[in-house]
Amino acid sequence: MTAEERRNLHAYRDYVTKILDPTFILSYMGPWFKEVEVQYIQAEKNNKGVTEAASLFLKFLLEIQEEGWFRGFLDALYHAGYSGLYEAIESWDFQKIEKLEEYRSLLRRLQPEFKTRINPNDILPEISECLINQDCEEIIQVCSNKGLMAGAEKLVECLLRSDKENWPKYLKLALEKEESKFSELWIIEKGAKEEMKDLEDEEIETSDVQIVYKEEPECQNLSQNACPSSEVSHTYSPMKPRNYQLELASPAIKGKNTIICAPTGCGKTFVALLICEHHLQKFPQGQKGKVVFFANQLPVYEQQKSVFLKYFERRGYKVGGISGATFEKISVEQIVENNDIIILTPQIIVNSLKSGTIPSLSIFTLMIFDECHNTNKRHPYNVIMFNYLDQKLGGSSDPLPQVIGLTASVGVGDARDVTEALEHICKLCASLDTSVVSTVKDNLKELEEIVYKPQKFFRKVESRTTDRFKCIISQLMRETESLANSVFGELGTVSLETLSQIRNRNFGTQKYEQWIMAVQKQYAVLKLPDKDKESRICKALFLYTSHLRKYNDALIINEHARTKDALDYMKDFFSNVRTAEFDEIEQDLTRRFEEKLQELESISMDPNNENPKLKDLCFILQEEYHVNPETRTILFVKTRALVDALKKWIEENSTLSFLKPGILTGRGKTDHNIGMTLPAQKCVLDAFRASGDSKILIATSVADEGVDIAQCNLVILYEYVGNVIKMIQTRGRGRARGSKCFLLTSNADVIEKEKINLYKEKMMNDCILKLQTWDEAIFKEKIHQIQIHEKLIRDHQGKAAQPVLDKKIKKFLCRKCKTFACYTADIRVMEECHYTVVGDAFEKCFVKKLHPKPKDVGIFQKKAKIFCARQDCLHDWGIHVKYKTFEIPIIKIESFVVEDIATGAQRIYAKWRDFPFEKIPFDPEEMSQ
């Protein structure tokens, strides 16, 4: 950053402090801010307000001397949603923001009137695009906790900080839509009103406009529903649905339970909207329908909720939604009761049925399952349908909702022939109580003009002929295994080999990962008469196996990416080891690694060590972008570590850096990192849809199912293969005319598996055609018999598997060092899923360190992390939070071993729900005493 840019940022600081809530971007600025600075900024916001926090943030920012922080700041603004501020700082032109000042002044003057007249819940959906995602969440939370007037005050505060130039117009439209008298006070100048009329005509769909598509093929599907506002006008235009969409919807519109099976990109969401609208309109005067739409993933939930809101609210229907990210702030009962259409992630309904918040599925008249092929085993979709089928087969007189399933592929499971494939599809139909599988037959030509099936190419690529990095890391792994076995030597009959049934494990494979996990589960419950010896052995094995796991990860990265990325991964790991307790074992393992570090560094920089797979990937990308510079690519990979490695490779490759890669990964936490937050996922998708800058998206499996991604003409599967459903969905991401799909792998078995998937796809399509020729009454009877059979099995398994509540008091021991932590009698459960420990004794068993990302999460305010108090252990036990007026620990069961006091038997549990102990509810009065 130049001195001039530093001066500019200082000169324009008042604009920044008026708009920016720095706590929304701190998570993107980790490399440049110390933990203590983050804490100061958070405290400043809590104590003095957002503006003071922004001033302190800028002070720290302008003091940074490291390279790259200015671009990091701009990127953080962009990712957090501060598009107006980002644009202004990048061009040093604040005119658009300056023009908003008169509207801010007007809103400040009208604030008392605004608070008494406005219901934020009514207008928030209309103006949410003008606010940061976290702002919207805070407004909803304030409305829920403190009432509508406080929520309106919070909404004003957020609007006053908005950097979106259209927020005054959107507010005007929202007020007029709600026929609010306040709209008469919210006066904007004549020119703005004329622009607002254009906005109504072009950008905001009005009540007589239907969701339709432009004639150009690339805009032919409603899976492009979550576009930024500039694209909404293209997605919503006054055209009729296509014939193939009407054909798909026809059985459902006739009231039949239906699975709609159609290719990715054909507009199944639009078909669902047509079915919903017809369903809601068919009820006579005095009766109302109630629709629930289930979305299996949070990004899908967000985009479908947006589409349903835009379509139905202007038709007079109320749309609400709850997901796992928001359920703690919103009443499920109220959302279901007060809305005509409810968008949910399925676990919400599972929990609500279990708790009785929702008495039965009969309160709904239509249920729609997105990606319905997931309705199997213990998936939440299937648990919902268990409830439905129990009601149906139990002879209940209460009406059941109509059921619709949407999917690109019903799959064939493990079927080896047509008969087994038919059974699989029939079982899915039985699970969803459907007797119709709707596909496009009469209008196939029209469908093929809209949805393009990409050409599929298989590329067998070579691995490195010699791999010195692998040789050195493998030697370190052998040494580490030997050290672990020397610990077992004290036990006589037990060894690494006897702890697991997995054999023929090779370094750098998924099988080795599985072996490590099996070994860790076994030694965690190792029981010895000498408890000190037990603690020492378990801790040693914990460290050795943790290092083996990291080495294995590095070999996998090295196999598929650059040696440099694999080495950086290990260097980061050992850097973190040094900052923890760093005992004798870790010192020894670190010394062994560092002895080889210079040689490993040399290998990583050797041009002759380049990965042949990357050469081939580079060639494909160069070739495709040479032929068509406007190419848009999705690159699918297996792991998050590989996503990060390939992103760095592209950015540092002079011939590919113009691609400006974006990344999309899941939200779940792994051993290696925390997944992308929902706002981050939305931001990446919006940027990839809207921006021409990012030409490639590197993604894990989160992008292959349901998530709306801008149409791409190049899909690359990099050592990435699954079942026939995954194949159809990933391939379906290439929707443009002339699109291609490459499978790159060094493993011939992977190519063979993908060819088998192609065969299974044909078998699936043939089976569906055969099913469609069956007499519907005969098909219904077959489905009914399957349902009866499955219920008998389910009931028998339910009785057999019903856990007996264990009321005996157990000990919780640290999983790493076996130090005593607490008794089960001291554990309390909050909100059915969070566990704390009461009593002063537990406070002495752990130490606290400031949380690297302190923030409000649902009902908690995360403040610190807690660790085993033994200085030679410091195992991560959970977090310390503020809950209401209490400062309490929240523990995670996977950090502990559960020991039976009477027998000494030990067990480990991955989830709290797996441990059938007597759960005592959290009682504030008990804490007060």
N, C-alpha and C positions, 0 to 999 in steps of 0.2 A: 504494500500500500504506500502511495506517495504521500509526501507531507501535505500536498494540496488536498488530497482526499480526506486526510485526517482533519485538516482545517475546515473543509466543507461539512463533514459530519458534526464537528463541534458547532459550526455556525447554524446548522439546521436542527440542532438538538431539541429545540422547543417543539417542532413538529413531531419528532419521534416520541418525546415524553407524553404528548397529548394523546397519542394513539396506542403506543405499544404497551402490552402487558408482558413484561419480560419473562414471567414464569411460564408463559406459553411456548417460549423458544429455547429455554435453558437446556432442555433435553437434547436439542440439536447442537448445542455449543459446548458439549462436554470437553473436547480437547483443549479449549482455550480458557476455561474457568475452573478455578480451584474449588474444592468442596466447600471450604469455609466461605468463599465469595457467594456461592449458590445459596448457602444458608443465610447470609446477610441479606441478600436480595429478597428471599422468601419472607424473612422476618420483617423487612422494611414494608413489604406489601401488607402483611398482616397487621402491623402496628400503625403505619402512617398512610397507607393507600397505594394505589397502582402508580400514580404519577411520581411519587417519591421513589418507588422501587425502580421505575424506568430511569430516573436520574442517576441513581446509584449504579444501575446496570451500565449506563453510558460511561460513567466515570471509570469503572473497571475496564470497559471495552477499549476506551481510548488509551489506557495505560499498557495494553498488551503489545509486546514487541515481536512475538513469534510471527513467522511468515504465514500467510493464508487466512488470517482471522477475518479480514474484511470480506472476502468471498464467502467464508463460513457464515458470517453474519447475514449476508444477503441470501444465501441458501436457506438459512434458518427461517428468515422472514417468509420466503417463498413457500417452504414446506409447512409452516404453521398457518398459512392462509392470509398473510398480510400482503396481498397482491398490490394494493395501491401504494403502500409505503415502499415495497420492493421496487416498483417501477419508478417512483419519485427519486429514491436514493441512487438507483442505477443511472438515471439520466440527470440527476441533480436539478430536477424540475418539479416544484411543489405546487404548481398552479392549480391542478385539479383538487388537491387537498385544501388549498387556500380558499377555493370557491365554496367549500362545504361550511366555512365558518359562519356564514349568515344563517344557515339552517340550524347549526348548533346553537346559535344565540336564540333563535326562535324557539327551539325545543326546550332550552333552559327556562325561558319565560313561561312556557306553557306546561312545564313539568308538574305543578300542583294539580292542574286540570287533567293532565294525562293520567296521573296516578289514580284518580277517582273514577275515570270514565272507561279505561282500557282494560280488557282482559288479555294478558300477554299470550295465553294459550291459544286464543283465537287468531291472533295476527302473526305469531311467531313462524308458522309454516310458510307464510308468504314473504317474510323478510329474512329468513334464515341464511339466504345466500349473501346477505350483506354483513353477516356477523361471522366471527371465528367459531369453530365447532365447540370449543370449550365455553365460549360465551353462552351459546344456546343451552348447553348442559347445565350451566350455573343458573340460568334464568328458570329452567324447569325445576331445578332443585329448590330455589328460593320460593317459587310459587307453591311447591309441595310442602315445604317446611314452615314458611312464614306467612303465606297467604298471597292473594292476587295483587294487593296494593304494593307489597314489598317486591313482588315479582315485576310489576310495572316500573317501579323505581329502578330496579336492576336493569331492565330493558332499556330505559332511558340512558343510564350510565354506559351501557354497551354501545348504543347508537352514537352517543357523543364521541366515542373513541373509534368508530368505524372509519376505515380508510377507503370504503367503496363509494365511488362517485355517484352511483345511482340510488343510494339508500333513501334519500328524501322522496324520490319517485315511487320506490317500492313501498315505502311507508304510506304514502298517499293512496296507492292502489289497495293496499291491505285494509286501510280504514274505510275506504268506499265500499269494498266488498262486504265488510261486516256492517255496513250502513251505520257507522259510528258517527255520532254528532261531533266528535272531535275532529273529523275530517274537514268540517267547515272552518275550523280554526287553523288547520295545517295548510297554509296558503303558500304556494310557490309561484315564482314569477311566470309571466305569460309564456315566455319562450320555453320554460321548463314544462309547462302544461302541454304545449304543443308536442314537445319531445315525448312526454308521458303518453300522449295519445298514440304516437308511433310505437312506443313500447308495448302498449296494450295490443296494437294491431299485429306487431311482429314478434314479440318475445314472450308475452304472457298469454297462454291459451284462455279464451273466455268460455262462458258456459255452453255456447252452441258450437264449439269446435271439438272435433273428435281427434283422438290420437291416431295418426296415420303416418305415411312415409312418402318421401320424395320418390320420383321414378328411378333415380340413379340407384344401381344395385347396392352401393356401399352404405346406403342409409335405409335399407329395407327391413331392418329388424328393430323391434322395441327393446332388444337387449342393449341398445344404445340409449337407454332411458336416463342414465345418470349424468348426462352431458352437462357441462357448464351452461350458464344461461345463454351464451351466444350461440349454442348449438340447439337449444331447446326448440327454437322456432323451426328448425329443419325437421325435427323429429315429430312435432305436432303440426299437422297441416290438414286442411279439410278434404280428405279423401276417404273413400269407403275401404273397408278391409278387403284384402285380396281373397280370391275364391278359395285358394288352398287353406287359408286361415279359417274361413267359414266352414270348410269341409272338416277341418280338425275339431272345430268347436261343436259341430252339429249334434253328436250323440249326447254331449254334456248339456247342451241347451234343451234337449228333449227330456232332461232330468235323470239321465243314466249315470251311474258311477263309471268313470272313464279314466283310462291311462292314455294321455296324449303323447305319442312318441314321434318326434320330428327333429330334424337336424339343428345343431347349434347355429344361430344366426337367422332362423326363419321367422322369429317373432312370436315365440310361445307365450311370452309375457303378455303380448297384445291379445292373444287368444284367450288368456286367462281373464283379461279385462272385459272382453266381450261376454264371456260366460258369467262373470260377476254381475255385470250391468243387467243382463237379461234376468238373472236370478233375483236380483233385488227389485226389479220392476214388476215381477209376476205376482207379488203378494197383493191381495185385495186390501181395500181401505180398512184401516184399523189394525192391520198386521204388518210386521216388519221382518225382513230377513237379517241374518247376522253371519258375515263371512269371516273366516280366519284363513290367512295365507301363511304357510310355514316356509321359512328360508333357512337352509341348513348352515350357512356360514354368515358371519357378521357383515362382511363387505356386500354380500348378496342381499342381506336384510336391509342394509342402508339404501342400496339402489332401488330395490323393489318398493320400499316404503315411499321413496321419493316419487316414483312413477305413479303409484296408487293415489298419493296425495294430489298430484297435479291433475290426474284424470277425474277423480271422483268428487273432490271438494267443490268444484265449480258445477257439479251436477246435484249439489244439495246433500251429499252423503258425508258422514263424518268418518275420518280415517285416523287410527291411532296405531301405536306400535310399542313393543317392548322387546329388548334383547338382553342377553347376559350382561352387557355393558351398562344397562340402565335400570334393570329391574329393582335394584335396591333403593332407587330414588322415586319410583312410581308404583302406585297401587295397581296390581293386575286386575283386581276386581272392578275398579273404577274405569280402567281403560276398556275392558270388555263390555261393561254395562253402558258406557257413554258413547260408543262408536258403532258404526254399521259395518266397518271393515277393519280388522285388526291384523297387523303384520307382526309375526312372532318368530323368534328362534324356538325350536320345538321343546327344549328342556324347560322352558317357562311353563308350558302347559302340563308337562309331566309333573313338575313340582307342585303346580296349583291343584291338579287332580289328587295328588297324594295328600296335600295338606287340607283339602276340602275348600280351598278358596274358590275353585270352580267345581260345583257339585257333580256335573256330568257334561259330556260332550253334546247333550241335547240342547244346550243353550245356543249352539250354532246350527245354522241351516245349510251351510256349505263349508267344506274344508278343502283347501288346495295345498298339495304337497309339491314344492319345487324340488327338482332332482330326486324324484320319488323312488328311483332304483335303490336308494339307501334303506328302504323299508325291509330290513332283515335283522336277524339276531337280536341284540339288545340296543340297537340304535333307537334314539328317542322317537323317531317316526313310528317304529314298530311298537314301542311301548304305548304310544297314543292309540294305535290301532288295536292293541291287545284290549285296552279299555273299551273301545268301540265294539269289538267282536264279543267280548264278555257280555256287554249289554244286549247285543243282537241275539246271541245264542242262549242267553239267560232268560229270554222270553219277556223282556221289559216292554211295557206298553208305551214308554216315552219315545217320541220320534227321533230318528237318527239323522245326522246331516248327510247331504250328498257329498261324495268323495271324488276329487279330481286329482290325478297325478300328472306331473309334467316331467319329461326326461328326453334326452337325446338318444338314450340307449337303455333298453330293459336288461341287456346283458344275457349271458347264458350260464353264469356260474362256472362250475367245473365240468360242465357237460362235455362228453366225448362224442355224442351223436345227436341226431335230431330228436329222438325220443326223450333223452335226458334234458335237452334244451327246452322242449315243450313243457316238461315237468317244472323246470326252473321258472319259466314265464308264468305258468299257471299258479305256482306258489306265490309269486309276486302279486298276481291279480287277487289271489285269496287273501293275502295280507292286507291289501287295500280295498277289499270287498268290491272289486270291479269286474264286470263281465264284458267290457268292451275295451279293445285296444285300438285307438283311433290313429291312423296314419294317412298320409296323402296318397291317394290312388288316382282319383278322377282328374286332379289338377297337377299331376306330376311335372308336366312340361313347364308350367308357370313357376313351380317351386324351383326347378333346376335353373331357371333364368335368374333367380334371386340368390340362391345359395350355391356357391361354387365349391365343389369337392376338390381340394388341392391335390396336385400330383405328389405321389409318395416316392421318395428316393432313399435307398439304403446305402450307407457309406461305411464300409469296413475299414477302419483306420489302424495304423500300427502304434504299439506302445514303444517306449524307449528300448533299444536293444541292450544297452547297459545302463544300469541305474545305481550309481555310486551312493546317492543320497539314501536310497532304500537299503543298500548294504550296511551303511553306518547305523541308521536308525534301527534296523533289524538286529544288529549286534547289541545295541544299547537295550533293546527289548529282551534279548536273550539273557543279558546280564541282570536285568531287573527281575525277570522270572526266576533266575537262579537265586537272587537275594531273597525273593519271596519264599522260595522252597526251603531256604536255610532257616527261615522262621518256623516253617512246618516241621523241620527236623526235630524241634523240641517236643513235638507231639507224637512222633513215632509213626503211626499208621496213616495219618492224613497228609495229603500233598495237594499241590495245585491240580494234578491230573485227576485225583479221585473226587475233587469237589464238583465236577461237572461231567455230564454225559456227552458233551460235545467233543467230537474227535476231528482229527485232520484239519485243525484250524490253521490258517495261514495269516501271517502278519499283513495288515493293510486291507482287511476284508470286513464285511458286515458280520460274517460268521465269528470272527475274532471278537468283535464288539459284543455279540450275544454271549460268547464264552465268558468274557470279563464280567458281564452283568450277572451271569449265573454264579460265578465264583464269589462276587461281592454279596449276593444274597445268602450264600452258604456260610461264609466266615462271619457274617454279621450276627449270626445266632450261635456261634461257637461258645460252648459252655465249659469252663474249667473250675476245679475246686479252688484254685488259687486265683482270686479275683484280680489282683494286681497283674499277674501273668496274663490273664485273659484280656485285660485292658491293653497291655503293652503289645500283645500279638495282634489283636484286632486293629489297633491304630496303625501298626506297621504294615499290615496287609492292605488297609485302606489306602495308605500312601503309595505303596507299590502298584496296586491295581489302578489307581487314579492316573499315575504316570504312564502305565501301559496303555490305558485308554486314550490318552492324549497323543502318544506316539502313533497309535493306530490311526487316529484321525488325521495326523500329519501325512502318513503314508497314502491315505485315500486322496487327500488334497493334491499331493505330489503326482499321483497316478493320473489325475484328470486335469490338473492346472499346472502352474509353474512351481518349480522347486522353491523359488523365492517366497511364494505365498505359504507354502508348507513350513518353511523355516521361520517366517515371521509369526506364524501361528504358535510354534513351539517357543520362540523367544518371548512372546507375550505371556504364555503360560508360566514360564520360569520367572519372569518379572513379577507376576502376581504371587508366585510361591515365595519369593524373597520378601515381599511386603507383609506376609502372614507370619505365623509363629516360627517357621524356618528351623525345624529341629534337626537333630543329627542325621536322620535318614534323608530328609530333604536336602540337607547340605551335601551329603554324599552323592545323591542322584543329580543334583545341580552341577557338582564338580565334574562328574562323568560326562554330562552333556557339554559343559563348557570346554572340556579337553578336546572335544571333536568340533567345536563351534567354528574355528578358523577354517578347517577343512570343508565343513558344510557351507560356509560363506563362499568359499572359492568355487565349490560345485554350483551353487545357486547363480553365480555370475558368469559361469562358463557358457558361451553361446552354443557350444556343441551339445549342451545338455537340454536344449530346447525340446519341449514336449511335441512329438509329431502330431498328436491329436489337435493341439492348438494351431499348428501350421495348417491342417486341413480345415479347421473351423474358420481361420483367417481367410483362407482361399475362397471358401464359399461366400463369406460376407463380402469380400472385395468384388467377387464376380457378380453377385446379385445387385450390389449398389452401383457397380459400373454400368450394368444393363439398365437399371432403373434407380436413379438417385433418390426417388421418393419412396423407396421400399420401407416398409414398417415390419419389424421383426419381434417375435417372442422366442426367447431362448429358454427352454425348460431344463432344469437340472434337479438333482435329487436332494441336495442338502443346502442349508443356509451358508455353511462355510464355503461351499463351492460357488454360491451366488456372489459372495463378497470377493472371492479370489478372481472370478471371471470379470467382475466389474473393474477391479484394479488392473487386470491384464488389458482390457479394452482401453481404459483411460490412459494407460502408460504406453500403448502401442501407437506409434505415430501414424500408421496407416488406417487405424480404426477409431482413434479418439474422437473424430467428428460425429460418431454415433451417439455420444453423450448418454451412456446407459442409465436407465432407471432400474430399480429393483423392487420386487414384490414377494414378500414371504409371509408366513402365517403368524398368528398372534401368540401362539403357545410358547412357553419358556422351555429351553433345553439346557443341558449342562453347559453349553458354550455361550449362549447369549439369550437375551430376552427378545421375543418376536416383535414385529412391527405393531404399533398401536393402530387402532381403527382409524383415527384421523390421518396417520401417516399413510396407511393403505389407500384411503380415499384421495389424499393429496397426490400420491404417485399415479393413481389411475386417472384422475382429472388432468394432471399435467401431460400424461401420455396421450390422452384423447385430444386435448386442446392444442398442445404445443408441437410445432414442427421440429423443435430442437432435439428432443429425445427420440431417436429413431429405433431404439431397441430396448426391450423390457426383459430383464433376466428374472425368472420366476421359479418358485417351487410349485408343488401341487396345488397350492391355494388358488392359482390362476386357471387350473384346468377344468374347474367345475362351477358353472353358474355365474362367476364374476364377469361383469360386462367389461370387455376390453375393446378398445378401438379396433376396427377391422385391420387385419394384417395380411400381407401377401407372402410372408415367409415365417414358417414355424420350424424351429430346430429343436430336436429332441437329443440332448447331449447325454449319452449313457442313461437314457430315461425311457423306461418301458413299464407298463403295468398290465391290467387286464383289458378286455375288449371295450369296456365302458370308458376307461381312461384314454384308450387309443382314439376312440371316436370323438371324445371331448377335446383333447389336445389338438387333434387334426382340425376340429371345427373352429379353432381360433383363427385359422387362415381362411378368411371369408371373401377376400377380394377376387375378382376375375384373374385367372392366370396364377393363382397362388400355388406355393410349393411347400412341401413338408419333408424335411431331411431327418433321418435317424442316423446319428454318428455314434459309432461304438467300436471298441477294439475287441469286443467279445462276440464271436459268431453265434453263441447261444441267444444273445439278446436279439439279433436279427431274426433268428429262427422263431423266437417267441412272438415277435411282432407279426411275422408271416402267419403264425397260428391264429393270432388275433384277427387278421384279415379274413381267414377262413371262418372263424367263429362269428364274425359280423355277418357274413353271407348266410350262415346257418341260422342266426337270429332273425334276419329278415325273412327267410323262407318259413320259419316257424310262425312268425306273426301273420304272414299271409295265410298259412294253413289254419291258424286259430280263427281268423276272420271268416272262414268258410263254415265253421261249426254252427250248428243250430244254437241260438242264444239260450234257450231253455236248458239244453243239455250242458252247455258251458257253465251256466249258473249252478246246476246241480253238482258238477264236478268241483267247482269252487267251494260250494257248501260242504261237500264231503272232506275236502282238504282242511277247511276251517275247523270242522268238528275234530278231525284227527289231530291237528296242531294244538287245539285247545286241551285235549286229553293229555298230550305230552307236556304241555305247559303247566297244567294243573299238577301233574305228577311231579315234575321237576320243582315246581314251586313249593310243594310240601316237603320234598326231600331236601331242598336247598335252604329252607327257612332257617336262618341262623338263630341259635338259642342265645338269648341275651345273657351275657356273662356278667354276673353281679359281683364276682370276686374282685378284690382290689389287686391291681397289677402295678409293677414298677415300670417307669419309663427311664431307659438308659440311653446315654449319648451313643449314636450309632458308630461313631468313629473311635471313641476311647472307652466306652462302656461305663462312664461315670454316671452315678445316680442323678436323675433330674427331678422327678416328681412321682407321685402316686396318681392312679386314675381317679381316685376320690377327690383329687384337687382340681380336676379338669372341668371346665364349664363350657357349654356350647352357646354361641351367639348367632342369631339369625339363621339357625339350622345348619350352618356350614363353616363357622369360624370357631376356633378353639383357643381358650386362654387357660392360665393356671392361676389359682388364687392362693393367697397365703404368703407371708414374708419369707418363708424358707426358700421358695423358688427364686426369689430375687437375688439370692446369693449364689445361685447355680449358673448364672449367665452374666456376660458383660455386654454393654451396648456400644455401638459405633454409629455415628451419624449416617443416616441413609443417603446413598449417593444421589437419589432422585426423590426427595421428600415431596409428597403431594397428597391431595385429597383423592381417595379412591372409595367411591360409594359411601358407606357409613363411617369410614375411618379416615383419619389423617395420619399418613405414614410419617414417622419421625426418625426412627433408627432401625438398625438391624441388630439382632441378638445372636450371640455366639456362646458356645460352651466356655465356662469360666476357666477351665484348665489352660494355662498358658502354653502348654505343649500340644494343645488340641485345637481350640478356637473353631470348632465345627459350627457351621451355619445352622441355627435352630429356627429362625423365623424373623419376625419384625416386631418393633415396639410401636404402638399406635395411640392416638387419642381417640377414644370412643365415648361420645357424649361428654361427660365431665371427668372421665377416667383415663389415666395413662396406664396401659396394660400391654403385656406381651401376647402375641399371636403365634402359636407354634405350628410347625408342619410335621405330620406324623412320619414322613419318610426320613426325617433326621434322627429318628429314635428306634431303639429295639425295645419291644414289650416283653417283660419277664414275669412269669407266674411266680408269685412269692412262695407258694407251697411246694411246687415241683422244681422250680428253677428253669423250666422250659422257656425258650426264647423264640420270638417270632418278629418278623418285620412286615409292615403294611405299606403299600404304595398310596392308599387313599384312606381317609377317615371312615368312609362308608363301609370299607372292608372289615373294620374292627368292631365287632358286635358287643361293645361294652355299654354299661348303663350311662346314658348321656344326661347329665344334670344341667338344666338351663341356667344361663347367666342371670344373676339376681342383683340389681343395683343396691338393694338394701344390705345384702350380705357384704358387698364391697365397702359400703359406707361404714359398716360396723368394724 
